[in-house]
Structures are given as C-alpha cells and as structure tokens.
Amino acid sequence: MSHEDTDASTSVESRSTVLSKVPAVTLTFWAIKILATTLGETGGDAVTMTWLGETTAAANPNGYLIGTAIFATALALLVVVQIVATKFHPFLYWTTIIASTTAGTTLADFADRSLGVGYTGGSSILFLCVMAVLGLWYWSEGTIAVETVSKPKTEAFYWATITFSQTLGTALGDWMADSSGFGFFGAALVFIAALAVVAVLFYLTGLSRVLLFWAAFILTRPLGATVGDFLDKPLNQGGLNFSRPLATAIIVVIMVVGIVLTPQRAGLHPGATKSS
C-alpha cells in the first residue's frame, strides 16, 4: 500500500469515528431523561420551597429568584466544562441536564409566581424563546439535528434550546396539573399519551425525525414535572406527600444506577460512516 493510500485510509477511519458530544438517542436516553426531569422538579422545589422558604411567596419572596441564581450559575459552569470537553462524558452530560432542568424549574416558578406572569403567559413566552433559538440554530447551521452537536457553536445552541425547553416544560406541567383540572396524576397521563403519539408518528410515518425528537424532548419535561409534583405535594393537593429531599435522593440513586448499568455512548455525527 502506498503512502497516499495509507493517508487516505487513515482519513476515512478518522471520519468514521467522528462523534457528537451528546449521547445516542435510545430508549435508555429517554428513560434517564425522564428521571432527570423529575429530579429537576423535586430538586428545584427542595431548594426554593424547603430550604429557602415554604411554598408561599410571603414566607420568602426571593426564594425562587435565589434558587434560579444558584442553578443558573451551576448550569453556566457545567455548560462551559461540557463545551471544553473533547468527547462525550456520560456523568458530565447528565449532570448538565439536571442543572438545566432544576434551573428551568426555578425560573418557570419565578416567572409564573413571583413575576405574576401566570402559567399561560409564562408558557407562551417560553415557547417563543424555544422557537427563536431553534430558528437561529437552523439559520446558522442549516440543521437542528442533535447528532451535529460536536463543536462549541452547535453546543451553545443545543444547551440554550434545552434550557428554554426545560423551563417551558415546567410551566406546561404546572399549568396542566394546577389550572386545567387534571391534577398531577391526570396531567402525567396526558403527557404520556402525547409522547405515545410522537412514538407512533416516529415508527409509522415519514415525519421529520429531528422535529419529532424535539417534540418528545419538550414533552418529557412536563411529564417529569407532574410526576415530581405528584411525589412531593401534600395529600390534600393530590400528591403522595414525600419529603422533597428524600424524593430527590431516591431519584439520584436510580439515575446513577441507570447510567452505570446501561450503555452510554456518543451519537455518530451524520457525516460519519459507521464501520462494519
């Protein structure tokens, strides 16, 4: 084999191993994502409601704002570390996801309750934010596929979209559980049904996989929010009245076990060629 052939072979092999900085989208991914969103709800509430004040704004009017500052700072630091990292690290990725979902929980609660925007107003504003970031991402890169998340610019778009979608999901979950009359359990069933519809569309139609991914990603957040509220809200509000810190600790243990015991691999970049 000539030197040129060797270089060409090396180049092809290099292209075949180009990986994104996010995990492959599998059933394991979705299971851990739902756990992470549930953890975001119980963890965010544990800080803003249990540690910083009770559930009423009068007890600590700055509780949601302080909680948002804490989790937003943690999220910013983790996103920087995630972007600087040269490859996919499961625990780093999922810790960043948890930071985004806890920040989303406290930010949505701050907008809905402290600022008085309400669930409908907050959901509308956040939906526009998600669409704006996705639009900018598509305009800049020509795609919003998560498999392309392999460089700082796309990672910045990715994490901005995730943070807004987590916040939107919290507002939607609270609206469905509190204002629609479904309650926590009923709201969870609604979002499970919506996710089932997305799954059917994925397997039985030719609709854009990218759009279906983001639809499912957004819907898992309100599902986690309603499940989290169902776990820790008082019995007279339709919850199970679990301690928020205890519920958070249990979910953390389940997540860690899931990450350790299930395959966690980076997704292939769409330009990469899978080796046989």
C-alpha positions in Angstrom: 0.0 0.0 0.0 1.4 3.4 -0.9 1.9 6.3 1.4 -1.0 8.1 -0.3 -3.3 5.1 0.2 -2.3 4.9 3.9 -3.1 8.6 4.4 -6.5 8.1 2.6 -7.3 5.1 4.7 -6.4 7.0 7.9 -8.6 9.9 6.8 -11.6 7.6 6.1 -11.1 5.9 9.5 -10.9 9.3 11.2 -14.2 10.4 9.5 -15.8 7.2 10.5 -15.2 7.9 14.2 -16.5 11.5 14.3 -18.8 11.5 17.3 -21.1 14.1 18.7 -20.8 15.5 22.2 -24.2 14.2 23.2 -25.5 10.6 23.8 -27.1 8.5 21.1 -30.9 8.7 21.3 -32.0 5.3 22.5 -34.7 4.1 24.9 -32.1 4.4 27.7 -31.7 8.0 26.8 -35.4 8.7 27.1 -35.7 6.8 30.4 -32.8 8.7 32.0 -34.1 12.0 30.6 -37.5 11.5 32.3 -35.7 10.7 35.6 -33.6 13.8 35.1 -36.7 16.0 34.6 -38.4 14.5 37.6 -35.3 15.2 39.6 -35.3 18.7 38.4 -38.7 19.3 39.8 -38.1 17.7 43.2 -34.6 19.2 43.5 -35.7 22.7 42.4 -38.6 22.6 44.8 -36.4 21.2 47.6 -34.2 24.3 47.3 -36.7 27.1 46.7 -39.6 25.7 48.9 -38.0 23.6 51.6 -34.6 25.2 52.2 -35.2 28.8 51.2 -38.8 29.1 52.4 -42.2 27.5 52.4 -44.5 27.2 49.5 -45.9 30.7 49.9 -44.2 33.7 48.4 -44.8 35.6 51.7 -42.5 33.2 53.6 -39.6 34.0 51.3 -40.5 36.3 48.4 -36.9 35.9 47.0 -36.8 32.1 47.2 -37.5 31.5 43.5 -35.0 34.2 42.5 -32.3 32.9 44.7 -32.9 29.3 43.6 -32.8 30.4 39.9 -29.4 32.2 40.5 -27.9 29.1 42.2 -28.9 26.7 39.5 -28.3 29.1 36.6 -24.7 29.6 37.9 -24.2 25.9 38.2 -25.6 25.4 34.7 -23.4 28.0 33.1 -20.3 26.5 34.7 -21.3 22.9 33.6 -22.0 24.1 30.1 -18.6 25.6 29.8 -17.0 22.4 31.0 -19.2 20.4 28.6 -18.1 22.5 25.7 -14.4 22.4 26.7 -14.5 18.6 27.0 -13.1 16.8 23.9 -15.5 13.9 24.0 -18.8 12.7 25.4 -18.7 12.0 29.2 -22.0 10.4 30.5 -21.9 11.8 34.0 -20.9 15.3 32.9 -23.7 15.3 30.3 -26.4 14.2 32.6 -25.2 16.4 35.4 -25.6 19.3 33.0 -29.0 18.1 32.0 -30.0 18.0 35.7 -28.7 21.6 36.2 -30.8 22.7 33.2 -33.9 21.1 34.4 -33.5 22.4 38.0 -32.8 25.9 36.6 -35.8 25.5 34.4 -38.0 24.6 37.4 -37.0 27.6 39.5 -37.0 30.0 36.5 -40.5 29.0 35.5 -41.8 29.2 39.1 -40.1 32.7 39.4 -41.9 33.9 36.2 -45.2 32.3 37.0 -45.5 33.2 40.7 -43.1 35.9 41.7 -43.4 38.0 38.5 -47.1 37.2 38.2 -46.9 36.3 34.5 -49.1 33.2 35.2 -48.8 29.7 33.6 -50.3 30.7 30.3 -48.2 33.9 29.9 -45.1 32.1 31.0 -45.7 29.1 28.7 -46.3 31.4 25.7 -43.2 33.5 26.3 -41.0 30.4 26.8 -42.4 28.7 23.7 -41.4 31.7 21.6 -37.9 31.6 23.2 -37.6 27.9 22.2 -38.7 28.6 18.7 -36.4 31.6 18.4 -33.3 29.6 19.5 -34.2 26.7 17.2 -34.7 29.2 14.3 -31.4 30.9 14.9 -29.7 27.5 15.2 -31.2 26.3 11.9 -30.3 29.6 10.2 -26.7 29.4 11.4 -26.1 25.7 10.8 -28.7 24.5 8.3 -29.9 21.8 10.7 -31.1 21.4 14.3 -30.2 17.7 14.5 -28.7 16.8 17.8 -26.2 14.4 16.1 -24.4 17.5 14.8 -23.5 18.7 18.3 -19.8 18.3 18.1 -18.4 21.9 18.1 -18.8 24.8 20.5 -21.2 26.8 18.4 -23.7 24.0 18.0 -23.3 23.0 21.7 -24.2 26.6 22.6 -27.4 26.4 20.6 -28.1 22.9 22.0 -27.8 23.9 25.6 -29.8 27.2 25.1 -32.6 25.2 23.5 -32.5 22.6 26.2 -32.7 25.2 29.0 -35.6 27.1 27.4 -37.4 23.8 26.7 -36.9 22.6 30.3 -38.4 25.9 31.6 -41.2 25.7 29.1 -41.9 22.1 30.2 -42.1 23.2 33.8 -44.7 25.9 33.0 -46.7 23.5 30.9 -46.7 20.8 33.6 -47.8 23.3 36.3 -50.5 24.7 34.0 -51.8 21.2 33.2 -51.7 20.0 36.8 -52.9 23.2 38.5 -55.1 25.1 36.1 -56.7 22.5 33.8 -58.3 20.4 36.5 -56.5 17.2 35.5 -54.4 17.1 38.7 -50.9 15.7 38.9 -51.8 12.1 38.0 -54.2 13.1 35.2 -51.6 15.6 33.8 -49.0 12.9 33.8 -51.3 10.6 31.8 -52.0 13.4 29.3 -48.2 13.8 28.6 -47.7 10.1 28.5 -50.4 9.9 25.8 -48.8 12.8 23.9 -45.4 11.0 24.0 -47.1 7.8 22.7 -48.5 9.8 19.8 -45.0 11.1 19.0 -43.7 7.5 19.2 -46.4 6.3 16.7 -45.6 9.1 14.3 -41.9 8.2 14.6 -42.4 4.5 13.7 -45.3 4.7 11.3 -44.8 7.9 9.4 -42.0 9.7 7.5 -42.3 12.9 9.5 -39.0 14.7 10.3 -37.1 12.8 12.9 -35.5 16.0 14.1 -38.8 17.7 14.8 -40.2 14.6 16.5 -37.1 14.4 18.7 -37.6 18.0 19.9 -41.3 17.4 20.4 -40.5 14.4 22.6 -37.7 16.2 24.4 -40.1 19.1 25.3 -42.9 16.7 26.4 -40.7 14.7 28.7 -40.1 17.8 30.8 -43.8 18.5 31.8 -44.1 14.7 32.4 -41.2 14.8 34.8 -42.7 18.0 36.4 -46.1 16.4 37.1 -44.5 13.2 38.3 -42.2 15.2 40.6 -45.1 17.2 42.0 -47.2 14.0 42.4 -44.4 12.6 44.6 -43.9 15.6 46.9 -47.1 17.6 47.0 -49.4 17.2 50.1 -52.2 14.6 50.1 -54.9 17.3 50.0 -53.4 18.6 46.8 -53.4 15.2 45.1 -49.8 14.3 45.8 -48.1 11.5 47.8 -46.5 13.9 50.3 -43.0 12.5 50.1 -40.2 14.6 51.5 -38.7 16.7 48.7 -35.1 16.0 49.7 -35.9 12.3 50.2 -37.6 12.0 46.8 -34.7 13.9 45.2 -32.1 11.5 46.8 -34.0 8.4 45.6 -34.2 9.7 42.0 -30.5 10.5 42.1 -29.6 6.9 43.2 -31.9 5.5 40.4 -30.3 7.7 37.8 -26.7 6.9 38.9 -27.5 3.1 38.7 -29.1 3.6 35.3 -26.1 5.5 33.9 -23.6 2.9 35.3 -25.5 -0.2 34.2 -26.8 0.9 30.8 -24.8 1.6 27.7 -23.9 5.3 27.4 -22.3 6.1 24.0 -21.9 9.2 22.0 -24.1 9.6 18.9 -22.5 9.4 15.5 -22.1 12.6 13.6 -24.4 12.4 10.5 -21.3 12.9 8.3 -19.6 9.9 9.8 -19.6 6.4 8.3 -20.4 3.6 10.6 -17.8 0.9 10.4 -18.9 -2.6 9.7 
